[in-house]
Amino acid sequence: MTTQQKLMTADELLLLSESGEGKRYELVRGVLIERVATGDPHALTVSRTTTVLTNYSDDNDYGETRAGEPGYRLEFAPDTVRAPDVAWIAPGRIPEGVQGFPNLAPDLVVEVVSPGQNLAEKAAMWLSFGSREVWVANPDPISIIRYRPGQPPEVLGEDDVLDGGELLPGFSIEVWRLFRRRR
């Protein structure tokens, strides 16, 4: 006799995250996946990238930035809820008053490299659900791998300039600035 695992829903995941037990989870086709806490330089890179994207959005009154591993519902029955390190959403995509997990893939996802992660696979997953761009930030050695649909990955070193292209008009920054304050 085989025992089938009970699949969890996005609503049950939201209740679990509100229980305050301090663990972080994602949901992949109904299966709960525990995420491991990260330290520096991961946290610093998330913070700096969030600040840069938030300043861009505020200065241009264009889009919204989310951080703190916000969850996005990508599939239903069984549910998939994934949580990027940083997300940027184009204007008008999140309806007013949304509670919990929006039913969308962010336009831009930023994932910061942590030990043991396959972020090329995760970038492909985000793109398959409709994200328009994924930046994989690697603190050591400092680099950004930029993934866009139908294009090969673009590797930018710390001395390169990352531009926003059509997604973030007028945005540009030297890559190293996403990782530290000074050269």
Residue pairs with C-beta under 8 A, 6 or more apart in sequence:
5 31
7 29
7 30
7 31
7 78
7 79
8 16
8 27
8 30
8 31
8 32
8 79
9 30
9 78
9 79
10 27
10 71
10 73
10 79
10 81
10 100
10 101
11 100
13 25
13 27
13 32
13 71
13 79
13 81
13 101
14 71
14 100
14 101
16 25
16 32
17 24
17 25
17 71
23 34
23 35
24 34
24 35
24 37
24 69
24 83
25 32
25 33
25 34
25 35
26 32
26 33
26 35
26 71
26 81
26 82
26 83
27 33
27 79
27 80
27 81
27 82
28 80
28 82
29 75
29 78
29 79
29 80
30 78
30 79
30 80
31 78
35 69
35 83
36 114
38 112
38 114
41 139
41 140
41 179
42 85
42 112
42 113
42 114
42 139
44 139
44 179
44 180
45 112
45 137
45 139
45 178
45 179
46 67
46 85
46 86
46 110
46 112
47 67
48 177
48 178
48 179
48 180
49 85
49 86
49 110
49 112
49 135
49 137
49 178
50 65
50 67
50 86
52 173
52 177
52 178
53 65
53 86
53 88
53 108
53 110
54 65
56 62
56 63
56 164
56 168
56 171
57 63
57 64
57 65
57 88
60 169
60 170
62 91
62 168
62 169
63 88
63 89
63 90
63 91
63 107
63 168
64 88
64 89
64 91
64 94
65 86
65 87
65 88
66 86
66 87
66 88
66 89
66 106
67 85
67 86
67 87
69 83
69 84
69 85
70 83
70 84
70 87
71 81
71 82
71 83
71 100
71 101
72 81
72 82
72 83
72 84
72 87
72 101
72 102
72 103
72 104
72 105
72 106
73 79
73 80
73 81
73 101
73 102
73 103
73 104
74 80
74 81
74 82
74 105
74 129
75 129
81 101
82 125
82 126
84 106
84 109
84 110
84 111
84 126
85 110
85 111
85 112
86 109
86 110
86 112
87 106
87 108
87 109
87 110
88 106
88 107
88 108
88 110
88 168
89 104
89 106
89 107
90 107
90 167
93 104
93 107
94 102
94 104
95 102
104 130
105 126
105 129
105 130
105 131
106 126
106 131
107 131
107 132
107 133
107 167
108 131
108 132
108 133
108 134
108 135
108 167
108 168
109 123
109 126
109 131
109 133
109 134
109 135
110 134
110 135
110 136
110 137
111 117
111 119
111 122
111 123
111 134
111 135
111 136
111 137
112 136
112 137
112 138
112 139
113 119
113 136
113 137
113 138
113 139
119 136
119 145
120 136
120 145
120 147
120 153
122 134
123 134
123 136
123 145
123 147
123 153
124 147
126 134
126 147
127 134
127 147
127 148
127 149
132 148
132 149
132 167
133 146
133 147
133 148
133 165
133 167
134 146
134 147
134 148
135 144
135 145
135 146
135 147
135 162
136 144
136 145
136 147
137 143
137 144
137 178
137 179
138 144
138 145
139 179
141 157
141 158
142 157
142 158
142 175
142 176
142 179
143 155
143 156
143 157
143 158
143 175
144 155
144 156
144 160
144 162
144 175
144 178
145 153
145 154
145 155
145 156
146 153
146 154
146 155
146 156
146 162
147 153
148 154
156 162
156 175
157 175
158 174
158 175
158 176
158 179
159 174
159 175
159 176
160 174
160 175
161 172
161 173
161 174
161 175
162 172
162 173
162 174
162 175
162 178
163 171
163 172
164 170
164 171
164 172
176 183
